[in-house]
């Protein structure tokens, strides 16, 4: 193996390792942060998602430091004023894509057909 080939091989391997680390951190980082979070907000969000009427309550923003670090000033301003970022209070439009529909339960489809935001998987 010539010195040039050796340098290119080492550079290719190093690039692969770095790219794999970035991809892994991008995919697993938020999951690990959520799983290890024991803040009151995380507990509250878990309890709210188990409730069938969670969508009808007052909006409570996620003030977790990890979540906040990736948030724009516009989204933060919406949260601080009590608004759900990106809307969420408009007319519900169900996803009627055939692929999506295959994995949907009868209870969820019934809620969608009634014009309600689904609270069941």
N, C-alpha and C positions, 0 to 999 in steps of 0.2 A: 504494500500500500504506500503510495507516494505521500509526502507531507501535505500536499494540497488536498488529496482525498481524505486524509486523516482529519484535517481541520474542518472540511465540509461535513464529514460524518459527525464529529463532535458538536459542531454548530447545529446540525439538524436534530440531534438527540436533545440538546439543551433547549432548542425551540419547542420541541414536542412536549417536554416536561413542563415548561412554562405555560404553554397553551392548555395542557391538561389541568394544571393547577388553577388557571383562570376559569376554565369551564366548570371545574368542580366547585370552586368557591361561588360562582354565579348560581349554580343550581342548588347546592347544598347549604350555602351560607344562610339564606333566609329561613330554610327549614330548621336548621340548627338553632338559630336565634329564637324562633318561635317555640321550639320544643323546650329550650332551656330557660325560657322567660317565666319567672314567677312573680311578676309585678301584679298589682291589683287590677290593672287594665286587662291583662291577659286572662285573669280569672273571670273578670266581668264579661269579656267577650265570649269565653267558653260557655258561661251560664246563659248568655243572651242567645247564642246560636241553638241551644237546646230547647228554648221556648218557642212554641208555635206562633206567638204574637210578637216575635222580636222585631219584625219589620214595621210594626205599628207604633213602636215606642219613640222616645226622643233620641235624636242622634247624639252619640257620644264619640268624640274623636279618639284616635289611638295616639297617645302621647308618649309611647315607648321611644327611647332615644334612638334605637336602630331604625325604627320607622320614620322618625322625624328627620334623620340625616338625609334621606332620599326624597324629601318632600319639597315641592316648589313653594315660593312665597304666596302664590295665588291659592293653592290648596290650603295652606296654613291659615290664610285670611278667611277662607270659606269655613273652615273648621272652627276658628275662633268666634265667628259670628253665629255659630249654631247651625250652619247649613251642611248638608251632606255634599261633599265634593263631587263634582261631575253630575250633579242632579240627583237622581235616585228617587225623586218624589213625583216625577212625571208619569205619563201613561205607561203602563206595563205592556210590553210587546214580547210574547214568547218566542223562543227559538224553535221554529218548525222544521229545521233541517232534518232530513231523513236519518242521518248518522246520529244526531243528537237524540232524536225521538226513540231510537232503538234501545238506548240505555235508560229510558225514563220510566218511573213507576206509574201505575194507574192513578195513585193519589196525586202525584205531581201534575200529571196531565189534566186531571179534573180541576185542580186549582188554576192552571193556565187557561183552560177553557172557560172558567168562570171570571177571567180577567184579573185574578189575584196574583201577587208575587208569590212564587212557590216557597213553602217553608219546609217541605219534605224532599228527600232526594229522589 
